[in-house]
């Protein structure tokens, strides 16, 4: 009797950078094919290392206009000097360099020995998760509620039924004394994610609603 085949999730892969083969690239570039080594399919990812000052850590190039890839570089160690459309940028370790326009010409060389630059690239089709807006709004809710509301409004354009964004909006409205709006947003959040009732039961942001019968009915569990 045949059994039901259950697909197993792909296991994680953990590699140190120096475990990935270092291959010669164009010019003086030393390339480590991170994407290939890890089997990443969501975006391009590579690493470039330079042992000596003046060696390339990003080869001179523009991106293929048909693919339209944006590129993000991160200087993991050392110090790189980028030239982007004839403008120079110093990028010590810990620096991000984002190039949104595929047609921008870019090149980078090491200005310190043992410089490593990581690159990430792909087409601009990604939609950020709702939590990104929720976290940003929560961080400034008390200090700048208008800016927090603007952030939530932006997030709700992409995620109109996100329970985390609706819950954060309910918190903001409750703190601001907009009780009806707070209840409406909270009701929408609970409709999508019922376990939010438990969040609201203990959340100090709803202190002004504690005696409201509609709020009490909303957060009561059977």
C-alpha positions as CSV (number, residue, x, y, z in Angstrom):
1,X,0.0,0.0,0.0
2,X,1.5,3.2,-1.1
3,X,2.0,6.0,1.4
4,X,1.4,9.7,1.0
5,X,4.5,11.5,-0.1
6,X,5.3,14.5,2.1
7,X,7.6,17.1,0.8
8,X,10.3,18.1,3.2
9,X,11.5,21.7,3.6
10,X,14.8,22.7,2.2
11,X,17.4,22.6,5.0
12,X,19.3,25.8,5.8
13,X,22.8,26.2,4.5
14,X,25.5,27.8,6.6
15,X,28.9,28.7,5.0
16,X,31.8,30.9,5.9
17,X,32.9,33.3,3.2
18,X,36.3,31.6,2.9
19,X,34.6,28.3,2.3
20,X,33.3,29.6,-1.0
21,X,35.7,29.2,-3.9
22,X,37.6,32.4,-4.9
23,X,37.5,32.7,-8.7
24,X,39.3,35.2,-10.9
25,X,36.9,37.7,-12.4
26,X,37.3,40.6,-15.0
27,X,40.4,42.7,-14.5
28,X,41.8,42.3,-11.0
29,X,38.5,41.1,-9.5
30,X,38.4,38.1,-7.2
31,X,34.8,36.7,-7.1
32,X,33.1,34.4,-4.7
33,X,29.8,33.1,-6.2
34,X,27.7,33.2,-3.0
35,X,24.4,32.8,-4.8
36,X,25.5,29.7,-6.6
37,X,27.1,28.2,-3.5
38,X,24.0,28.6,-1.4
39,X,21.4,28.0,-4.2
40,X,19.7,31.3,-3.7
41,X,16.9,32.0,-6.2
42,X,15.3,35.1,-4.9
43,X,18.1,37.6,-5.7
44,X,21.7,37.7,-6.9
45,X,24.3,37.6,-4.2
46,X,28.1,37.7,-4.6
47,X,31.2,38.6,-2.7
48,X,34.4,40.3,-3.9
49,X,37.7,40.3,-2.1
50,X,40.9,42.3,-2.6
51,X,44.2,41.4,-0.9
52,X,45.9,44.5,-2.1
53,X,45.2,48.2,-2.4
54,X,44.0,49.2,-5.8
55,X,42.5,45.8,-6.7
56,X,38.9,45.8,-7.9
57,X,36.1,44.9,-5.6
58,X,33.4,45.9,-8.1
59,X,34.3,45.6,-11.8
60,X,33.5,48.6,-14.0
61,X,30.0,48.0,-15.4
62,X,26.4,49.0,-15.9
63,X,23.5,46.6,-15.4
64,X,21.6,45.0,-18.4
65,X,18.7,47.5,-19.1
66,X,16.4,44.6,-20.1
67,X,16.9,42.9,-16.7
68,X,16.7,46.2,-14.8
69,X,18.4,45.0,-11.7
70,X,19.0,47.3,-8.8
71,X,22.2,46.7,-6.8
72,X,23.1,47.0,-3.1
73,X,26.7,46.7,-2.0
74,X,27.9,46.3,1.6
75,X,31.5,46.8,2.6
76,X,32.1,43.9,5.1
77,X,35.8,44.7,5.8
78,X,38.5,47.1,4.8
79,X,37.7,50.3,2.8
80,X,36.4,50.6,-0.8
81,X,36.2,53.7,-3.0
82,X,33.3,53.6,-5.4
83,X,33.0,55.6,-8.6
84,X,29.4,55.9,-9.7
85,X,28.6,58.0,-12.7
86,X,32.0,59.8,-12.2
87,X,31.2,60.6,-8.6
88,X,33.5,59.2,-5.9
89,X,32.2,57.8,-2.6
90,X,34.4,56.5,0.2
91,X,32.9,53.4,1.8
92,X,34.7,52.1,4.9
93,X,33.7,48.8,6.6
94,X,30.0,48.9,7.6
95,X,28.9,51.1,4.7
96,X,25.9,50.3,2.4
97,X,26.0,51.6,-1.2
98,X,22.7,51.3,-3.1
99,X,22.5,52.0,-6.8
100,X,18.8,52.1,-7.9
101,X,19.4,53.0,-11.6
102,X,20.7,50.0,-13.7
103,X,22.2,52.5,-16.2
104,X,24.5,54.0,-13.6
105,X,28.1,53.1,-14.3
106,X,29.8,51.7,-11.2
107,X,33.3,50.6,-10.2
108,X,35.0,50.1,-6.8
109,X,38.6,49.5,-5.7
110,X,40.1,48.6,-2.4
111,X,41.8,51.5,-0.6
112,X,42.9,49.1,2.2
113,X,44.3,45.5,2.0
114,X,41.8,42.7,2.7
115,X,38.8,44.6,1.6
116,X,35.6,42.5,1.1
117,X,32.4,43.8,-0.6
118,X,29.2,41.9,-0.7
119,X,26.7,42.6,-3.5
120,X,23.0,41.9,-3.8
121,X,20.9,42.5,-6.9
122,X,17.5,41.9,-8.5
123,X,14.6,43.5,-10.3
124,X,12.5,46.0,-8.2
125,X,9.5,43.7,-7.7
126,X,9.8,43.1,-4.0
127,X,6.9,44.2,-1.7
128,X,8.1,44.8,1.9
129,X,6.3,42.9,4.6
130,X,3.7,44.8,6.7
131,X,5.8,44.6,9.9
132,X,8.3,47.1,8.4
133,X,5.8,49.9,8.5
134,X,4.4,48.7,11.8
135,X,7.8,48.7,13.5
136,X,8.7,52.1,12.1
137,X,5.4,53.7,13.2
138,X,5.5,52.1,16.7
139,X,9.0,53.6,17.2
140,X,7.8,57.2,16.8
141,X,4.1,56.8,17.9
142,X,4.7,58.8,21.1
143,X,7.1,61.4,19.8
144,X,5.6,62.1,16.3
145,X,2.1,60.7,16.0
146,X,1.4,62.5,12.7
147,X,4.5,60.9,11.1
148,X,3.5,57.5,12.5
149,X,0.1,57.8,11.0
150,X,1.6,58.7,7.6
151,X,3.8,55.6,7.8
152,X,0.8,53.4,8.6
153,X,-1.2,55.0,5.7
154,X,1.6,54.1,3.3
155,X,1.8,50.6,4.6
156,X,-2.0,50.1,4.3
157,X,-1.8,50.9,0.6
158,X,0.3,47.8,0.1
159,X,-1.3,45.7,2.8
160,X,-4.9,47.0,3.3
161,X,-5.9,44.1,5.6
162,X,-2.7,43.6,7.5
163,X,-3.6,42.9,11.1
164,X,-0.4,44.3,12.5
165,X,-0.9,47.6,10.7
166,X,-4.5,47.8,11.7
167,X,-3.6,47.0,15.3
168,X,-0.9,49.7,15.3
169,X,-3.4,52.1,13.9
170,X,-5.9,51.2,16.6
171,X,-3.2,51.9,19.2
172,X,-2.4,55.2,17.7
173,X,-6.1,56.3,17.5
174,X,-6.7,55.2,21.1
175,X,-3.8,57.2,22.4
176,X,-4.9,60.2,20.4
177,X,-8.4,60.1,21.8
178,X,-10.1,59.0,18.6
179,X,-12.0,56.2,20.2
180,X,-14.4,55.3,17.4
181,X,-11.6,55.1,14.9
182,X,-9.6,53.0,17.3
183,X,-12.5,50.5,17.8
184,X,-13.0,50.3,14.0
185,X,-9.4,49.6,13.3
186,X,-9.2,47.1,16.1
187,X,-12.3,45.3,14.9
188,X,-10.8,44.9,11.4
189,X,-7.6,43.6,12.9
190,X,-9.4,41.0,15.0
191,X,-11.5,39.9,12.1
192,X,-8.3,39.0,10.2
193,X,-6.4,37.6,13.2
194,X,-8.6,36.7,16.2
195,X,-5.7,36.1,18.6
196,X,-5.2,39.9,18.6
197,X,-7.9,40.0,21.2
198,X,-5.3,38.7,23.7
199,X,-2.9,41.5,22.7
200,X,-5.5,44.2,23.3
201,X,-6.5,42.8,26.7
202,X,-3.1,43.8,28.2
203,X,-2.1,46.6,26.0
204,X,-1.7,49.9,27.9
205,X,-2.4,51.8,24.7
206,X,-6.1,51.0,25.1
207,X,-6.3,52.4,28.6
208,X,-8.8,55.0,27.5
209,X,-11.1,52.3,26.2
210,X,-11.1,50.0,29.2
211,X,-14.7,51.0,30.3
212,X,-16.1,51.1,26.8
213,X,-18.7,48.2,26.4
214,X,-17.9,47.8,22.7
215,X,-14.2,47.4,23.5
216,X,-14.9,44.9,26.2
217,X,-17.2,42.9,24.0
218,X,-14.5,43.0,21.2
219,X,-11.7,41.6,23.4
220,X,-13.7,39.0,25.3
221,X,-13.0,35.5,24.3
222,X,-15.5,32.6,24.6
